[in-house]
């Protein structure tokens, strides 16, 4: 649900793009590096963020992470810190900020 809304919000924008969709079993680090991704949006089956995704945040090249709950109703944005209860507009703004600068920093307005 929320993933589809985010896709539909990003698709028409010229300042960002969905460069790859990853499904289970793929090496996340390799895919992110190959795609030169600045942000990863992930639908999680549990509220616990898997280690592969955590490594993205704290690696030498930090990648921002947006997680969507299993029921598709909630999202969290991580940029070496967590920002709770964000709207779709705020998620798209956070993705755009990282896409524009390559730096996973989120405006204080989103906190």
C-alpha positions as CSV (number, residue, x, y, z in Angstrom):
1,X,0.0,0.0,0.0
2,X,2.5,2.7,1.2
3,X,5.2,1.3,-1.1
4,X,2.9,1.8,-4.1
5,X,2.1,5.3,-3.0
6,X,5.8,6.1,-2.7
7,X,6.5,4.7,-6.1
8,X,3.8,6.7,-7.7
9,X,5.1,9.9,-6.0
10,X,8.7,9.3,-7.1
11,X,8.0,8.1,-10.7
12,X,7.1,11.4,-12.3
13,X,9.9,13.4,-10.6
14,X,13.0,14.3,-12.6
15,X,15.3,14.7,-9.5
16,X,15.1,11.1,-8.4
17,X,14.5,7.6,-9.8
18,X,13.9,4.1,-8.7
19,X,17.0,2.4,-10.0
20,X,16.5,-1.1,-8.9
21,X,14.0,-3.3,-7.1
22,X,15.5,-6.0,-5.0
23,X,13.9,-9.3,-3.9
24,X,15.0,-11.8,-1.3
25,X,18.2,-13.7,-1.9
26,X,20.1,-10.9,-3.7
27,X,23.3,-9.4,-2.2
28,X,22.0,-6.1,-0.9
29,X,25.5,-4.5,-0.6
30,X,26.4,-5.4,-4.2
31,X,23.1,-4.2,-5.6
32,X,23.3,-0.9,-3.8
33,X,26.9,-0.4,-4.9
34,X,26.1,-1.3,-8.5
35,X,23.1,0.9,-8.7
36,X,25.0,3.8,-6.9
37,X,21.9,4.1,-4.7
38,X,21.7,6.9,-2.1
39,X,18.4,5.6,-0.5
40,X,17.0,2.1,0.0
41,X,13.2,1.7,0.5
42,X,12.4,-1.6,2.1
43,X,9.2,-3.4,3.0
44,X,9.9,-5.4,6.2
45,X,8.0,-8.4,7.5
46,X,9.0,-7.6,11.1
47,X,9.6,-4.3,13.0
48,X,13.3,-5.4,13.5
49,X,15.6,-4.0,10.8
50,X,17.7,-6.8,9.4
51,X,21.5,-6.6,9.7
52,X,22.0,-6.2,5.9
53,X,20.0,-3.0,6.1
54,X,21.7,-1.8,9.3
55,X,25.0,-2.2,7.6
56,X,23.9,0.2,4.9
57,X,23.5,3.0,7.5
58,X,26.9,2.5,9.1
59,X,29.1,1.5,6.2
60,X,31.9,3.7,4.8
61,X,29.3,5.1,2.3
62,X,26.2,5.6,4.4
63,X,23.0,4.9,2.5
64,X,19.7,6.3,3.9
65,X,17.0,3.7,4.6
66,X,13.2,4.0,4.5
67,X,11.4,1.0,6.0
68,X,7.7,0.2,5.4
69,X,5.9,-2.0,7.8
70,X,4.5,-5.4,6.8
71,X,0.9,-4.0,6.8
72,X,2.1,-1.1,4.5
73,X,0.7,1.6,6.9
74,X,3.8,2.9,8.7
75,X,7.2,4.0,7.6
76,X,10.4,5.0,9.3
77,X,13.3,7.0,7.8
78,X,16.8,6.1,9.0
79,X,19.9,8.3,8.4
80,X,22.2,7.1,11.2
81,X,19.2,8.1,13.4
82,X,15.5,7.3,13.3
83,X,12.8,9.7,12.5
84,X,9.4,8.4,13.5
85,X,5.9,9.1,12.2
86,X,6.6,10.7,8.8
87,X,4.1,11.4,6.0
88,X,4.5,10.3,2.4
89,X,5.5,13.9,1.5
90,X,8.2,13.8,4.2
91,X,9.5,10.4,2.9
92,X,9.7,11.7,-0.7
93,X,11.4,14.9,0.6
94,X,14.0,12.9,2.5
95,X,14.7,10.7,-0.5
96,X,15.0,13.8,-2.7
97,X,17.4,15.5,-0.3
98,X,19.7,12.5,-0.3
99,X,19.3,12.1,-4.1
100,X,20.2,15.7,-4.6
101,X,23.2,15.9,-2.3
102,X,24.4,12.3,-2.0
103,X,24.5,12.9,1.7
104,X,22.1,11.0,4.0
105,X,21.1,14.0,6.1
106,X,17.5,14.8,6.8
107,X,16.1,18.3,7.5
108,X,15.3,19.1,11.2
109,X,11.8,19.8,9.9
110,X,11.3,16.0,9.6
111,X,12.2,15.2,13.2
